[in-house]
Amino acid sequence: MEDLIASHLSEFSAEGGVYLPGSSGYDACLLAAAGANYACKAEGRAPPIVLQPACERDVVLAVRAVAEGARRGLWPTSVATAAVEADKSVAKVQPVMTVCGGGHSELCVGSRV
């Protein structure tokens, strides 16, 4: 995980946050997300990394890091089937990323990168 952070999140803005379980700020970040989003609290999430982007560039870095982490097998993925040719299909692995907004909605949006 530390290698992923160094390679993909080293340019994350100082105003943003990169938190691992047990690190300073991790629990507070999850509590804030749970307070703003009922679904986060109800599902009792404990993600392997929590990112708080502060600008558009942070969002781009976060999405790239999630995709790379899934490629490395650092967290769960979902499998979607995509048609490659008329009669053939191939399983495509997609990283799972959850977006918890700042209280604008009671929903957390599950996304696939």
N, C-alpha and C positions, 0 to 999 in steps of 0.2 A: 504494500500500500504506500509506503514511504517513497518508493521509486516512482509510482504513479503520480504522487503529489509533486515530486521534484520535476518530473518530465512534462506534466500537463497543467499543473496549477501554480507553478513558480511565479507566473506573471499576474496572478489573481490580485486585484486591487487591495490596498491596505484597509480600505473602508469595508470590504467584504469579509467573509469568514470561511475558513476551512477547518472543520472539526471532525475529529475521530472519537470513537467511544473512549471515555475516560479522560479526554483532554479538557482543558479549561474552556468553557463555553458550550460544550456539546449538550449537556443536560438543559441549560438555559435556552438554547436554540430550539430544542425539541419541545420544551414547555411553552415557549412563545408560539410555535407552530400549532401546538395542540390547542392553545387558548384561542387562536385565530381561526382554526379549522376543526370543526367537530369531528370530521372523518379521521383526521390524524390521531386525535385522542382516542376515538372509539376503537381503532385498529391496533393501538398500542405499539406503534412502530419504533424500531430501534435500528435504524439504517447503519451500514458499515461506514458511511461518511455523510456528513451534512455540509452543504455548501450554501452560503448566503451571498449571492452576487449583488454587487453594488452598482454595476453599470452593464451596458450591453456587451462589452468585451468579456466580462466575467461570465455572462450567460453562455457565450460561445465556448469559452474555456471549460465550463462545467459540463456542457453537453459532450464535448470531445473527450473529456476525462471519463465520463460515464460509459461512453462507447468503448474506449480503450480498456477500462476496468472489466467490462463484460467480455471483451476479446481475450483478456488474460484470465478469465474465470474467477474474478474477485467477488462477484455477486451474481444472484440469480438472473436468468434471462427467460424470455418467453420464446416460443417457436411459432413462426407463421409460415404457411405454405405459399410459395409464390410460383406461378406458372412461368416456366422458362421457355418451353416450346409447346406446340399445340397439344401433344399428348403426354408431356412430361412435366413433373414439378420437382422442386427441390425445397428442402426445409431451410428456412432462413432464420438464424438466431438474431433476436433483437434484445438489446439491453433494456431493462426496466428502470424507469426514472419517475419519481413522483414529485410533482410541483405542489408546494404548499404556499398559497398566496398570503398576503398580508392582511387578511381579515375581510377581503372584498367579497368573499363567498364562503359558504359553509362546506364547500366541496373541495377535496383534493383531487387533482386531475392526474390520472395515471397516463403516462406517455411512453411511447416506444420511440427510440432514437433511430 
